Amino acid sequence: MAVVGAMSMAPTGASAAPAAATTVTNYAFQGWAYGTYANVGVAGVKSSPTAYSWLGCTRRTGIVRDRSVAGANVPNPSPVLKVGAVASRSRTYKAGKTVGMRSTNRVASVRLGAADGLNLSITGLSTTADARAVSGRFRTGASFSSVDIAANTGTPLDDILNQVGAGVGDLIKQLQKATGNELTLPGLGVIRLGKTRQARYAHHAFANAVALNVTLFGLDGKAGGSDDVNVTIGRSFASISDDVPSGVMAGNARVLEARVLNGVVTAGPISERSMPCEGTRGVVRKSATVGANLLNLNAIVAGVAQARVYGKQLSRGRAKAWTEASLADIKLGLGNSTLQIKGVVARANVARSLKGKIAKSTAGSSVASITFGGKAYKVPAPSQTLDIAGLAKIQTMVKSTTKSGITVTALRLTVLGEKTVVVNIGTAKASLRRT
C-alpha cells in the first residue's frame, strides 16, 4: 500500500547518510525521537519515553543514536492501548555543503481499543524532523505519515477509514472536521490531531513532528477521571545552531521528581528548564511553579519552585554557564508524620578559561532546614546520612563530575518500605564542551 497522509514540508536536499568519520563543524546539533510518552491524570505521574534516541548537544557530524523496543506499555489500568515495535534514530550528518540533524521514529502498529471490540488500528506510523544548514543557510523539514488504518468504532468513521489505501491523512481530515480537531471513541478515548512545527531564526532553527495525541479513558470509560492517560504517539525533534564560537553547553535544572515502580514511572519533574546548546546569550531563563501538589494526594505539596539557566559564549574560547533549581519549602506526609524541608537550592557552575581549563563548582547550593513531626533536625553534611525515625533517609549535596561538567542534587530523600521511593529535591547539571 502506498504511504499517505504526509503533513507539512518533508526534508529535501542532501542525503542524511552519516559520514564515514565524525567531523567537527561550526554548528551545534541536538535531537531526539520516541514512540510513546504518557502522562497519567494523577498530577505529575508519567512514563519514560519508549525507544528514546536522545542525541545531546554536539558540533560533530557522523554521530548516530539508535533505539528500539519490541513493544511499548503505558501506565493505565485499562488495556485499551496496544503499541507494537518502536524504532527511533537520531543522527548528525554531512554531505557536501550540507550539515544537519535528523530524527526519525517508526511505530509498527497502534491499536486503541480491544482486539475483539471497538477499536482503531494504525500501521506503520512514522515521523521525521530535519534541521540543517545548506551553504550556511538554515533549512528545516517535518512530516508524519502511516501505511494503513482500520476502524471498528461503530461510527460513520468506519466506512471512511476502512477503504483501501486509507491512512492517517484520512483520519486527520476527519479530525479537522470535528469540533476542536478531536474525535471521541465512546468508552475508549479521544484522538487529537498530530502536528508539525518548523522555525528558522538568525542563529538557530528547529523542526518538530508529532503523529497523534490520545487520551485514554480509565476504568470508568469517561473523560476527566484521575485514571485517564494522555499519550503522545510518535515524535521526532531536530535543532541546529551556529552561535557557538566557544563550544557547546548542556545541562538542566529540575526542582522536584520522584522515581516509583522501579523507575519505570516517575512523578515530576516540577519546574524544569534545559540549557540550549548555544547557551542563553547572557540572559537568565527561568520556569516557575507555585503550590504543586504531586499525585493530587496532599502528601507531597511544594511551595514556590523555580528552575533557572544561564550561559554565555565569551571571546577566545572562554565560556561560562550555570543552572539552578530552588524550592522555598516542601511538605511530605500528613499529620504528625509530616516532613518539612525549607530553602533548597541546587546550583551547578562551570567556566572555561583562556587555556581551556574547566572550573566546576556547586557554590550557591544549600538546604536551610529539616523538620519532622515538629522536631528540627540538623541538616546532614554532604558525606553523612540523616535517618528519620527509620522511615526515610536524607542525603544532601549528592554530586557527580565529568571532564566537562558537574551535577548536584541538593537533597535526596529515600522513603523506606515495601517499595523504595527516591525523591530528588533540587537537581542542577551543567557542562561545557569544545565539540
C-alpha positions in Angstrom: 0.0 0.0 0.0 1.2 3.5 -0.7 2.2 5.8 2.1 -0.3 8.5 2.5 -1.1 11.4 4.9 2.3 13.1 4.9 2.0 16.5 6.6 3.9 19.7 6.2 7.1 20.0 4.2 9.2 16.9 4.2 13.0 17.2 4.3 14.6 17.8 0.9 18.1 18.3 -0.4 21.2 16.4 0.6 21.2 12.8 1.8 21.3 12.3 5.5 23.7 9.4 5.3 26.3 9.7 8.1 29.9 10.5 7.3 32.5 7.7 7.5 34.1 9.5 10.4 33.0 12.3 12.7 33.7 15.9 11.5 33.8 19.0 13.8 31.6 21.8 12.4 30.8 25.4 13.4 27.3 24.3 14.2 25.7 22.7 17.3 23.2 19.9 16.8 20.6 18.4 19.1 17.7 15.9 18.5 15.6 13.1 19.7 12.8 10.8 18.8 10.5 8.4 20.7 7.5 6.1 20.1 5.2 6.9 23.1 5.2 9.2 26.1 2.5 9.1 28.7 1.2 11.3 31.5 -1.4 9.9 33.9 -4.3 12.1 35.0 -2.9 11.9 38.6 -0.7 15.0 38.8 3.0 14.6 37.9 3.0 10.9 37.1 4.4 9.9 33.7 6.1 7.0 31.9 9.5 7.2 30.4 9.7 7.7 26.6 9.9 4.5 24.6 12.8 3.9 22.3 14.2 7.3 23.2 17.0 8.2 20.7 18.4 11.2 22.6 21.4 12.9 20.9 22.7 15.7 23.1 24.4 18.9 22.1 27.4 18.3 19.8 29.3 20.0 17.0 30.2 16.7 15.3 28.6 15.2 12.3 28.5 11.4 11.9 27.0 10.7 15.4 24.2 8.2 15.4 21.8 7.2 18.2 19.5 4.1 17.5 16.9 2.9 20.0 14.2 0.2 19.6 11.8 -1.8 21.7 9.6 -4.8 20.8 6.5 -3.2 22.3 5.5 -0.3 24.5 3.3 -0.1 27.5 1.7 2.9 29.2 0.6 3.2 32.9 -3.1 2.6 32.6 -5.3 0.1 34.4 -7.5 -0.5 31.3 -5.8 -2.3 28.4 -7.2 0.0 25.7 -3.9 0.8 24.0 -1.5 -1.6 22.4 1.7 -0.4 20.7 3.8 -2.6 18.6 7.6 -2.4 17.9 9.1 1.0 18.0 12.4 2.2 16.3 13.9 5.6 16.7 17.1 7.1 15.1 18.7 10.5 15.7 21.9 11.4 13.7 24.0 14.3 12.6 25.2 14.3 9.1 27.4 16.0 6.5 27.0 15.8 2.7 28.9 18.3 0.5 27.9 21.8 1.7 25.1 20.5 3.9 25.3 19.6 7.6 22.4 18.8 9.7 20.5 16.9 12.4 17.7 14.4 11.5 15.5 12.4 13.8 13.0 9.7 12.8 10.6 7.4 14.6 8.5 4.5 13.4 5.8 2.7 15.3 4.9 -0.6 13.7 1.3 -0.6 14.9 -1.0 1.2 17.3 -4.4 -0.1 18.4 -6.8 1.9 20.5 -9.4 -0.4 22.0 -9.7 -4.2 22.4 -8.9 -6.5 19.5 -12.4 -8.2 19.8 -14.3 -4.9 20.4 -14.5 -1.3 19.3 -11.0 -0.3 18.1 -9.0 1.9 15.8 -5.7 0.5 14.4 -2.9 2.2 12.6 0.0 0.5 10.9 3.4 2.0 10.0 3.1 5.3 11.8 6.2 7.4 11.3 7.6 10.9 12.0 10.6 12.8 10.6 12.3 16.0 11.7 15.3 17.6 10.0 17.2 20.8 10.7 20.2 21.6 8.5 22.4 24.3 7.1 22.9 24.4 3.3 25.9 26.6 2.3 25.3 28.5 5.6 21.6 28.9 5.2 19.1 27.1 7.5 16.6 24.7 6.1 14.0 22.6 8.0 11.5 19.8 7.4 8.9 17.9 9.4 6.4 15.3 8.5 4.3 12.3 9.7 2.6 9.5 7.8 1.2 6.0 8.0 0.9 2.9 5.8 -2.6 1.7 6.7 -5.5 2.3 9.0 -8.6 0.3 10.0 -11.6 1.2 12.2 -14.2 -0.7 14.1 -15.7 2.1 16.1 -19.4 1.7 15.4 -19.5 5.2 13.9 -19.5 6.6 10.3 -15.7 6.8 10.7 -15.5 3.1 9.9 -16.7 3.5 6.3 -14.1 6.2 5.6 -11.1 4.6 7.2 -11.7 1.0 6.0 -11.3 2.0 2.4 -8.3 0.5 0.6 -5.3 2.8 1.0 -6.8 4.9 3.8 -4.2 6.2 6.2 -3.5 8.7 8.9 -4.1 11.5 6.4 -7.8 10.4 6.1 -8.1 10.3 9.9 -6.6 13.8 10.0 -9.3 15.1 7.6 -12.0 13.8 9.9 -10.3 15.3 12.9 -10.1 18.7 11.1 -13.9 18.5 10.5 -14.6 17.6 14.1 -15.1 20.1 16.9 -11.7 21.0 18.4 -9.8 18.8 16.0 -10.6 15.7 18.1 -12.7 12.6 17.8 -14.1 10.7 20.8 -14.4 6.9 20.6 -17.1 6.0 23.2 -15.7 4.1 26.2 -12.1 4.2 24.8 -10.7 7.7 24.5 -10.1 10.8 22.5 -7.9 11.1 19.4 -6.4 14.5 18.7 -4.6 15.8 15.6 -0.9 15.5 15.5 1.2 18.5 14.4 4.4 19.7 12.8 6.3 22.8 13.6 9.3 24.4 11.9 11.1 27.6 12.7 14.2 29.4 11.4 15.9 32.3 13.2 19.1 34.3 12.7 21.3 31.8 14.6 19.2 28.6 15.1 16.4 26.5 13.6 14.4 23.5 14.7 11.8 21.0 13.4 9.3 19.0 15.4 6.8 16.4 14.3 4.1 14.6 16.4 1.9 12.0 14.9 -1.0 11.6 17.3 -2.1 12.7 20.8 -4.5 10.3 22.6 -6.4 10.5 25.9 -7.3 7.0 27.1 -10.2 6.8 29.5 -9.7 4.9 32.7 -11.9 2.1 34.2 -14.9 4.4 34.3 -14.8 4.8 30.5 -15.3 8.5 30.8 -13.1 11.6 30.2 -11.9 13.6 33.1 -11.0 11.0 35.7 -7.7 10.8 37.6 -7.0 7.5 35.9 -7.1 9.0 32.3 -3.8 8.7 30.5 -2.6 11.3 27.9 -0.3 9.7 25.3 1.9 11.2 22.7 2.4 8.6 19.9 5.4 9.2 17.6 7.6 12.3 18.0 10.7 13.5 16.3 12.7 16.7 17.0 15.9 18.2 15.5 17.7 21.5 16.0 20.8 23.4 14.7 22.6 26.5 15.9 25.6 28.5 14.6 26.1 30.7 17.6 28.7 28.5 19.3 32.1 30.2 18.9 33.4 28.8 22.2 31.8 25.4 22.1 28.5 23.8 23.2 26.7 24.0 26.5 24.4 21.4 28.1 22.5 20.9 31.3 19.2 21.5 33.1 17.6 22.4 36.3 14.9 20.1 37.8 13.2 21.1 41.0 11.3 18.0 42.2 10.9 14.5 40.9 10.3 11.0 42.3 11.1 7.6 41.0 8.5 4.9 41.7 7.7 1.5 40.4 11.3 0.6 39.9 12.0 3.7 37.9 9.5 2.8 35.1 7.1 5.5 36.2 8.2 8.9 37.6 6.4 11.7 39.3 7.5 15.2 38.2 9.7 17.0 37.5 8.0 20.1 38.9 9.6 23.1 37.2 12.3 22.2 34.7 14.5 24.2 32.4 17.1 23.0 29.9 20.2 24.8 28.7 20.2 25.5 24.9 23.3 24.2 23.1 24.4 27.8 22.4 23.6 29.0 25.9 21.3 31.8 26.8 23.3 34.7 25.3 23.9 36.1 28.8 20.2 36.2 29.8 18.8 34.2 32.7 15.9 32.0 31.6 13.6 30.6 34.2 10.5 28.5 34.8 8.4 28.7 38.0 5.6 26.8 39.7 3.7 27.7 42.8 1.9 25.3 45.0 2.4 22.0 43.1 0.5 19.0 44.7 2.3 15.9 43.4 0.0 12.9 42.9 -3.0 15.0 43.9 -2.9 13.4 47.3 -1.9 16.3 49.5 1.0 14.1 50.6 3.7 15.9 48.6 3.0 19.6 48.5 5.6 22.1 47.2 5.8 25.8 47.6 7.4 28.2 45.1 9.6 26.2 42.8 12.0 27.8 40.2 14.4 26.5 37.6 16.9 28.9 36.1 19.7 28.5 33.5 22.4 30.9 32.2 25.1 30.5 29.6 27.3 33.0 27.8 29.8 32.5 25.0 32.9 34.7 25.6 35.9 35.6 23.4 38.9 33.4 22.6 37.3 30.1 23.6 36.1 31.2 27.0 32.6 30.5 28.3 30.6 30.2 31.5 27.3 28.7 32.4 25.2 27.8 35.4 21.9 26.1 36.2 19.9 26.4 39.4 16.9 24.6 40.9 15.3 26.1 44.0 12.4 25.2 46.2 11.1 27.5 49.0 9.6 24.7 51.0 8.0 21.2 50.7 5.8 19.1 52.9 5.8 15.3 52.6 3.3 13.2 54.6 0.3 14.1 56.7 -0.5 15.0 60.3 2.2 14.1 62.9 4.3 12.3 60.2 4.8 15.4 58.1 8.4 16.1 56.9 9.0 19.7 56.1 12.1 20.9 54.2 12.8 24.6 53.5 15.2 26.6 51.5 16.5 24.0 49.0 18.9 25.3 46.3 20.9 23.3 43.9 23.4 25.1 41.6 25.9 23.8 39.1 28.6 26.3 37.9 31.1 25.7 35.0 33.5 28.0 33.3 36.3 27.5 30.8 39.4 29.7 30.9 41.5 31.0 28.0 43.8 28.0 28.4 40.8 25.6 28.1 40.7 24.6 31.7 37.2 23.8 33.1 36.3 25.0 36.6 33.4 23.3 38.2 31.6 24.0 41.5 28.3 23.8 43.4 28.7 27.2 45.1 25.3 28.6 45.9 23.8 25.2 46.8 22.1 24.9 50.2 19.4 23.4 52.4 18.1 25.7 55.1 16.2 23.4 57.5 14.6 19.9 58.0 11.7 19.3 60.4 9.8 16.0 61.1 6.7 15.8 63.3 7.5 19.3 64.6 11.1 18.4 65.6 14.0 20.2 64.0 16.9 18.1 62.6 20.4 19.2 61.8 21.0 19.3 58.0 23.4 16.5 57.3 26.8 17.2 55.8 27.4 16.0 52.2 29.1 12.8 53.3 26.5 11.9 56.0 23.0 10.4 56.0 20.2 11.5 58.3 17.8 8.8 59.4 14.3 10.0 60.0 12.6 7.7 62.5 13.6 4.6 60.5 11.1 5.7 57.8 13.4 7.6 55.5 16.9 8.6 54.8 18.2 12.0 53.7 21.4 12.9 51.9 22.5 16.4 50.8 24.7 17.7 48.1 24.9 14.5 46.1 27.5 15.3 43.4 29.0 13.7 40.3 31.5 15.2 37.9 32.8 14.5 34.4 35.7 16.0 32.5 33.4 18.7 31.1 30.7 19.3 33.8 29.1 18.7 37.2 25.7 17.6 38.6 24.4 18.2 42.1 21.2 17.1 43.8 20.7 19.4 46.8 18.6 16.9 48.8 17.8 13.2 48.2 15.1 11.6 50.2 14.8 7.8 50.2 11.5 6.6 51.6 11.8 3.1 53.0 9.2 0.5 52.8 7.9 -2.4 50.7 8.8 -0.4 47.6 11.6 2.1 47.9 10.8 5.6 46.5 13.6 8.1 45.8 12.6 11.8 45.8 15.2 14.3 44.4 14.7 17.8 45.5 16.7 20.3 43.5 19.0 18.9 40.8 21.3 21.1 38.7 23.5 19.9 35.8 25.9 22.0 33.7 28.7 21.3 31.2 30.9 22.9 28.6 32.5 21.1 25.7 34.5 22.3 22.7 32.8 19.8 20.4 
